Amino acid sequence: MIFFNHSGETGRKEALTQKSTLLKTSVCSLISPPAIALGLKKTSLNWELLIFLTLFLNVKLWVKVLAIIIVLIQNRKKLLPIKPFQNKLLFFYLFIIIVGVLNIAFHSHIITTNYLVAASTGTIFWLLAAFASYQCYRYTETIKPKSIHATLTLFFILNILLTCSTLIRIIIETGAINPYTYQGLYQKYFITTGDYLRGITFDTSTTNACLNSFGVVYFLIRKKAFLTIACMAGLLLTGSNLTNLLLTCVLVYIFIFQSNKDQKSLVAGWVICLVVFMIKISPQNNIYVQESFARIFKKDTLSPADTSPVVIKKTDSLLTIEERKQQFARSYLDSMATIAVKHASLVSGKYAAATDAISPFPEPATVKPGLPKDDIHSVPFQRKKVQTALQSELIKYVKKDKAEDSIIALNKDGKRIPGKLTAFKQTLAFFKSHPLQLLTGTGMGNFSSKLAFRTTGLDIAGGYPAKYIYINKDFRENHLAIFLYYFSNDAQYHSIINTPNSIYDQLLSEYGLAGLIIFVVFYIGYFAKNIKWLTYGIPLLLIITGAFFIDYWFEQLSIVVIFELMVFLNIHENKLVPDADQC
């Protein structure tokens, strides 16, 4: 307990100081035990950076805005401690925005109020990405490397703890030690268990998987074995096949070029754990991967969206008296047949051989009739093919605009190729028929971006005001058609390999060759210019360039932020003269 004996202004100031100290002590006491156990000191943590990362990477846009407000308030007296364009990476964001704005002038025929709102929204997202890049650079220039390393370590620890806590909640809910093979609850979890493990960002499991892949490389190169293994476990639990494949390729590079004996052992351990996870922990995931590859070469096209009514099994409360009697009779006969089978296995072989069929009514003296317990692997417990709210909206849209026609036209050869590859085919086909748009692209939100999906008002990539809904014709007939085609069908096709999402596709289609050139020169070129200062930054760069095929990460405002912070840090610390503060 704290007693305040002073009076007047001085007393009030000291009281506030004591309260502030008590609050910081209480928070640190909660964080300190796990931090100290992993070799961290609470005094080395930078709380502003930790808060910024935790909030800005959150999936909710308002939380990201809150992170910016907190940073601006915290640094209101020193908003620009370094010159903004001292971070050369900002030129990438600046020129992309310029191309996007110029496209509005070049395509004046598409200018409407709704499009101007959409383009303004897209510009805001690029500005947010540029702000995050500036902040990450500022942190590496103004905070000691040791403090940033400690803060990043705690960030990854919190991410792993949240991932594991979600898994524990699922285990408690299902009562199954391995929910990846649990088929109860109508397969609510089962093969999709990893989709629920979203980590500290509460974004998609793919975001969590990419963050963990960064953690694996970051801790592996820095020789932090325990944290490397923890991030490997976090990645495996998400069940992200594309990220697993991407990390495996990068770890092969590390194994050959950047590892000692102990690090090679960890890489080998990753391969073993991946195989065990795919075969033993989540065998259905293994089957899914095999079937996905098989579909590419199978002469069998995916049918258009099934718009027929979905038959939903009635619950007991909706059954008539006669239907209840019939259901009870079927259950009774099924239970008697099950008991008879068990009874037959217990009697002598002579009795079994003498009967051609097993009687559904065994001797009462031998087996007592009774209703068996429900088998969670029986048909009633399998996944219900019920339309979700999103599927219903997509199917309505398909009926209205016949959006699947363009996909059928692209799959003339009859092969069921992943939607992501189909998307690239669409982009190339579009520019082949519209060569004049190849230089600067179709414009923000007009062909391939999270913005384009958001402005549809279908809640595919976040909410959007209904009165400002905007759908460009080129987007509707191409990449939106792909999404509708696969995601209005059964859930087995709802995979990231069937989405058109890709940074490369976005830059080419909406910003043209100019966008790709800006990306190569000012983004990739920045890291290439500083490659001699990179250690863990090189494999991180390999991961991010591969991940850019997976989603619209610049608009996602998540993994790119962590990537840039880690690489800025890697460059900065290696340029410094080694001292006691570096780690």
Secondary structure, 3 states (H helix, E strand, C coil): CCCCCCCHHHHHHHHHHHHHHHHHHHHHHHHHHHHHHCCCCHHHCCHHHHHHHHHHCCCCHHHHHHHHHHHHHHCCCCCCCCCHHHCCCHHHHHHHHHHHHHHHHHCHHHCCHHHHHHHHHHHHHHHHHHHHHHHHHHHHHHCCHHHHHHHHHHHHHHHHHHHHHHHHHHHHHHCCCCHHHCCHHHHCCHHHHHHHCCHHHCCCHHHHHHHHHHHHHHHHHCCCHHHHHHHHHHHHHHCCHHHHHHHHHHHHHHHHHCCCHHHHHHHHHHHHHHHHHHHHHCHHHHHHHHHHHHHHHCECCCCCCCCCCCCCCCCHHHCCHHHHHHHHHHHHHHHHHHHHHHHHHHCCHHHHHHCCCCCCCCCCCCCCCCCCCCCCCCHHHCCCCCCCHHHHHHHHHHHHHCCCHHHHHHCCCCECCCHHHHHHHHHHHHHHHCHHHCCCCCCCCCCCCHHHHHCCCCCCCCCCCHHHCCCCHHHHHCHHHHHHHHHCCCHHHCCHHHCCCCHHHHHHHHHHHHHHHHHHHHHHHHHHHCHHHCCCHHHHHHHHHHHCCCCCHHHHCCHHHHHHHHHHHHHHHHHCCCCCCCC
